[in-house]
């Protein structure tokens, strides 16, 4: 056993110096004993103090014991480390610091989940797969089909009602927590998914799919909240459609030109992006930009030449239908996705100064 002497004690007692810093006792060993520790000068290692009948003992490993002077206490609630300061002089520092709880070392499950949501980007892959009503199967599919009362019916585009879109936004799950807070029992997608997640009859893969879909939805909630903090508007949600893939909708709003003190809506630009799946890999992307309540610019990106030709043949019909609703079409462009990236063709850098036209990335 190695015998030590105290070289210098802390100015404050252990109990007084736990927070915010550390307490350090400097101990002197015989140089041969210091070398026998097998430590490099300046090396810091964990240690343990054991309370014995003949005094406190510092444990470095199973075979190495250092008897401590009586002045050195055994603070059971503190972390103990030693540092070899000088082999030649045999100076060893005994350092007491606040013991870190294992729960404090690791981030909580909720913190890890939030970090994953923030870093994962805004994607709807899992939620789209779950809401693909053309391929519903199993108990999950049946539960969703029966629960999603706000889904659009097949052939919805033939008798389209804008109120259905408004209803789909309210039932998208983006406002679930607000509805719970206000005590409003309104069915919504997140409430349905959370209820399904508690279903003990589901298998693990089904539960995983539901949990992943909830994270997709919560990523959209976080993005909407971030935009609100920047005094802009952004909502992104899926509209379930019976027998078909869900429709993805994005709504953006921002005050682009109006003076901050001007409360009018004259400078407020609204942009709507609609993505309709043709099949599993292809979508029709439509971007509508409203510079005012009566003027719209439309940009439609088609995934293949056949759909492009069909859309061009109905171009005038679309303009006339919008004008019947009192909306004037300022610009209407229909193009194939491979021709040019919408982000390149209509990026802010390429716009004429003062022009407010935008387009979704096709």
C-alpha positions in Angstrom: 0.0 0.0 0.0 1.3 3.5 -0.9 1.5 6.1 1.8 0.8 9.8 1.0 1.1 13.1 2.8 -1.1 16.2 2.1 0.9 19.0 0.4 -2.0 21.5 0.1 -5.6 21.4 1.1 -8.4 23.3 -0.6 -9.0 26.8 0.6 -12.7 25.9 1.1 -14.1 22.8 2.6 -15.5 20.1 0.3 -19.1 20.9 1.1 -18.6 24.5 0.3 -16.8 24.1 -3.0 -18.9 21.4 -4.8 -20.6 24.1 -6.8 -19.7 25.6 -9.1 -16.1 24.4 -9.3 -14.0 21.5 -8.0 -12.0 20.8 -4.9 -8.4 19.7 -5.3 -6.1 18.1 -2.7 -2.4 17.9 -3.6 -0.7 14.8 -2.3 3.0 13.8 -2.2 4.2 10.3 -2.9 7.7 8.9 -2.9 8.9 9.1 -6.5 9.2 5.3 -6.9 5.6 5.0 -5.8 4.6 7.7 -8.2 6.2 5.8 -11.1 4.5 2.6 -10.0 1.1 4.2 -10.7 1.8 3.7 -14.4 0.5 7.1 -15.3 1.9 9.8 -17.5 2.4 13.3 -16.2 -0.8 15.3 -16.6 -2.9 12.1 -17.2 -6.3 12.3 -15.5 -8.1 9.0 -14.5 -11.1 8.1 -12.5 -10.7 6.8 -9.0 -12.7 5.5 -6.0 -12.3 6.2 -2.3 -13.1 3.4 0.1 -13.9 3.9 3.7 -12.0 1.4 5.9 -11.6 1.0 9.6 -8.0 2.2 9.5 -8.8 5.2 7.3 -9.8 6.1 3.8 -8.1 4.4 0.8 -7.9 5.5 -2.8 -8.5 2.7 -5.2 -7.0 2.9 -8.7 -7.5 -0.7 -9.6 -7.8 -4.0 -7.9 -4.1 -4.2 -7.0 -3.2 -0.6 -6.3 -4.2 1.1 -3.0 -3.2 4.5 -1.8 -3.8 5.3 1.9 -5.1 8.9 2.3 -4.3 11.3 5.1 -7.1 11.9 7.6 -7.6 15.4 6.2 -9.0 14.0 3.0 -12.7 13.1 3.4 -14.7 10.5 1.5 -17.4 12.5 -0.2 -19.8 9.8 -1.4 -21.9 12.1 -3.6 -18.9 13.5 -5.5 -16.9 12.3 -8.6 -13.3 11.4 -7.8 -10.4 11.8 -10.2 -6.6 11.8 -9.8 -4.0 13.6 -11.9 -0.3 12.8 -11.8 1.4 16.3 -11.8 5.0 15.3 -11.3 6.7 11.9 -11.3 10.1 13.3 -10.1 8.5 15.1 -7.2 5.8 12.6 -6.6 3.0 15.1 -6.7 -0.5 13.8 -7.2 -3.7 15.8 -7.4 -6.9 14.4 -6.0 -9.9 16.2 -7.7 -13.4 16.2 -6.4 -16.2 17.3 -8.7 -20.0 17.0 -9.0 -21.0 13.5 -9.9 -22.9 13.5 -13.2 -26.0 11.4 -13.2 -26.2 8.9 -16.1 -29.6 10.4 -17.0 -27.9 13.8 -17.4 -25.2 12.5 -19.6 -27.6 11.2 -22.2 -30.2 13.3 -23.9 -33.8 12.3 -23.1 -35.8 10.3 -25.5 -38.0 13.3 -26.3 -34.8 15.4 -27.0 -33.5 12.8 -29.4 -36.8 12.6 -31.1 -37.0 16.4 -31.5 -33.5 16.5 -32.9 -34.5 13.8 -35.4 -37.5 15.7 -36.5 -35.5 18.9 -36.9 -32.7 17.3 -38.9 -34.8 14.9 -41.0 -36.3 17.6 -43.3 -39.9 17.8 -44.4 -40.9 14.5 -46.0 -44.2 12.6 -46.3 -43.0 9.2 -47.4 -44.3 7.2 -44.5 -47.5 9.2 -44.2 -48.2 8.9 -47.9 -47.7 5.1 -47.8 -50.1 4.8 -44.9 -52.7 7.0 -46.6 -52.4 5.2 -50.0 -56.1 4.2 -50.1 -55.6 2.3 -53.4 -53.5 -0.3 -51.5 -55.1 -0.5 -48.1 -54.7 -3.9 -46.5 -54.6 -5.4 -43.1 -56.1 -4.1 -39.9 -54.3 -0.7 -40.2 -55.9 -0.1 -43.6 -59.3 -1.0 -42.4 -59.0 1.2 -39.3 -57.9 4.2 -41.3 -60.5 3.7 -44.0 -63.2 3.7 -41.4 -61.8 6.6 -39.4 -60.8 9.1 -42.1 -64.3 10.5 -42.7 -62.8 13.7 -44.2 -61.2 11.8 -47.2 -62.2 12.9 -50.7 -64.3 10.4 -52.7 -63.3 8.9 -56.0 -63.8 11.2 -58.9 -63.6 14.3 -56.6 -62.2 16.5 -59.4 -65.5 16.2 -61.3 -67.5 17.9 -58.6 -64.8 19.8 -56.8 -65.7 21.9 -53.8 -63.1 24.2 -52.3 -64.7 23.6 -48.9 -63.4 20.0 -49.0 -59.8 21.4 -49.1 -60.5 23.7 -46.2 -61.9 20.7 -44.2 -58.8 18.7 -45.1 -56.6 21.4 -43.7 -58.5 21.5 -40.4 -58.5 17.7 -40.2 -54.8 17.4 -41.3 -53.5 17.0 -37.7 -51.5 20.2 -37.9 -53.8 21.8 -35.3 -54.3 18.7 -33.1 -52.7 20.1 -29.9 -54.7 23.3 -30.2 -57.9 21.4 -30.5 -57.0 19.3 -27.4 -56.1 22.5 -25.5 -59.4 24.1 -26.4 -61.4 21.0 -25.6 -62.8 20.6 -29.2 -63.4 17.0 -30.1 -62.7 17.3 -33.8 -61.5 14.2 -35.6 -58.2 14.8 -37.3 -55.4 12.7 -38.8 -53.0 12.9 -35.9 -55.7 11.9 -33.4 -56.5 8.9 -35.5 -52.8 7.8 -35.8 -52.2 8.3 -32.0 -55.2 6.2 -31.3 -54.0 3.5 -33.6 -50.6 3.5 -32.0 -52.2 2.4 -28.7 -53.8 -0.6 -30.4 -52.3 -3.7 -28.8 -53.6 -5.9 -31.6 -51.3 -4.5 -34.2 -48.0 -6.1 -35.1 -44.6 -4.4 -34.6 -44.1 -3.5 -38.4 -47.6 -1.8 -38.4 -46.9 0.1 -35.2 -43.5 1.2 -36.7 -45.3 2.5 -39.8 -47.8 4.5 -37.7 -45.0 6.0 -35.6 -43.1 7.0 -38.6 -46.2 8.6 -40.2 -46.7 10.6 -37.0 -43.2 11.9 -37.2 -43.8 13.0 -40.8 -46.8 14.9 -39.6 -44.9 16.4 -36.6 -42.1 17.6 -38.9 -44.7 19.6 -40.8 -46.1 21.0 -37.6 -42.6 22.1 -36.5 -42.0 23.8 -39.9 -45.3 25.6 -39.7 -44.5 26.9 -36.2 -41.0 28.1 -37.4 -42.6 30.0 -40.2 -45.1 31.6 -37.8 -42.2 32.8 -35.6 -40.9 34.5 -38.8 -44.3 36.1 -39.3 -45.0 34.1 -42.5 -47.4 31.3 -43.2 -46.6 27.7 -44.4 -48.8 24.7 -44.1 -48.0 21.3 -45.8 -50.4 18.5 -45.5 -51.9 15.4 -47.2 -55.5 15.1 -48.4 -56.7 11.5 -48.3 -58.5 10.3 -51.4 -60.6 7.1 -51.4 -59.1 4.6 -53.8 -56.2 6.8 -54.8 -52.9 8.2 -53.5 -53.3 11.2 -51.2 -52.9 14.7 -52.7 -50.0 16.8 -51.2 -50.9 20.4 -50.6 -48.5 23.3 -49.6 -49.8 26.7 -48.7 -47.3 29.6 -48.4 -48.0 33.3 -47.5 -45.6 36.2 -47.1 -45.7 39.9 -47.1 -43.4 40.6 -50.0 -43.9 44.3 -50.8 -46.3 46.0 -48.4 -45.0 48.3 -45.7 -45.0 46.7 -42.3 -47.3 49.5 -41.0 -49.7 48.9 -43.8 -52.4 46.5 -42.7 -53.8 46.0 -46.2 -53.5 42.8 -48.1 -52.3 44.4 -51.3 -48.7 43.2 -50.9 -49.5 39.8 -49.5 -48.6 36.9 -51.9 -50.2 33.5 -51.5 -48.7 30.5 -53.1 -50.4 27.1 -53.4 -48.5 24.0 -54.5 -50.5 20.9 -55.4 -48.9 17.5 -56.1 -51.1 14.7 -57.5 -49.6 11.3 -57.9 -50.0 9.7 -61.3 -48.4 6.5 -60.1 -45.9 5.5 -57.4 -43.0 7.4 -59.0 -44.6 10.3 -61.0 -46.6 13.4 -59.9 -48.2 16.3 -61.5 -47.1 19.5 -59.8 -49.1 22.7 -60.0 -48.0 26.0 -58.5 -50.6 28.8 -58.2 -49.4 32.2 -57.1 -51.9 34.9 -56.1 -50.6 38.4 -56.2 -54.1 39.6 -55.2 -57.5 38.0 -54.7 -58.3 38.3 -58.4 -55.0 37.6 -60.2 -53.2 34.2 -60.4 -50.1 32.9 -62.1 -50.2 29.1 -62.8 -47.3 26.8 -63.5 -47.9 23.1 -64.2 -45.1 20.5 -64.4 -46.0 17.3 -66.2 -44.1 14.0 -65.7 -44.3 12.7 -69.3 -45.1 13.9 -72.8 -48.5 12.3 -73.0 -49.8 14.2 -70.1 -48.1 17.4 -71.3 -49.9 17.2 -74.7 -53.2 16.5 -72.9 -52.7 19.5 -70.6 -51.8 21.9 -73.4 -55.0 20.9 -75.3 -57.1 22.0 -72.2 -55.1 25.1 -71.5 -57.8 27.5 -72.7 -60.5 25.6 -70.9 -58.7 26.0 -67.6 -58.3 29.8 -68.1 -62.0 30.2 -69.0 -63.1 28.2 -65.9 -61.0 30.4 -63.6 -62.3 33.5 -65.2 -65.9 32.3 -64.5 -64.9 32.3 -60.8 -63.7 35.9 -61.2 -60.0 35.1 -61.3 -57.8 36.5 -64.0 -54.9 34.4 -65.2 -51.8 36.6 -65.5 -49.6 33.8 -66.7 -50.1 30.1 -67.4 -47.1 27.8 -68.3 -47.3 24.1 -68.7 -44.0 22.2 -69.2 -42.4 18.8 -68.8 -40.3 18.3 -65.7 -37.2 17.2 -67.6 -37.1 20.3 -69.7 -36.0 22.7 -67.0 -35.9 22.8 -63.3 -38.6 25.2 -62.0 -36.2 26.4 -59.4 -33.7 27.4 -62.1 -36.2 28.9 -64.5 -38.1 31.0 -62.0 -35.6 31.5 -59.2 -35.4 34.8 -57.5 -32.1 35.5 -59.2 -33.6 35.3 -62.7 -36.8 37.3 -62.0 -37.2 40.8 -63.3 -36.9 43.3 -60.5 -40.2 43.9 -58.9 -41.8 40.8 -60.4 -43.4 38.6 -57.8 -43.9 35.3 -59.7 -42.8 32.2 -58.0 -42.9 28.5 -58.9 -42.6 25.2 -57.0 -39.6 23.1 -57.7 -40.7 20.6 -60.3 
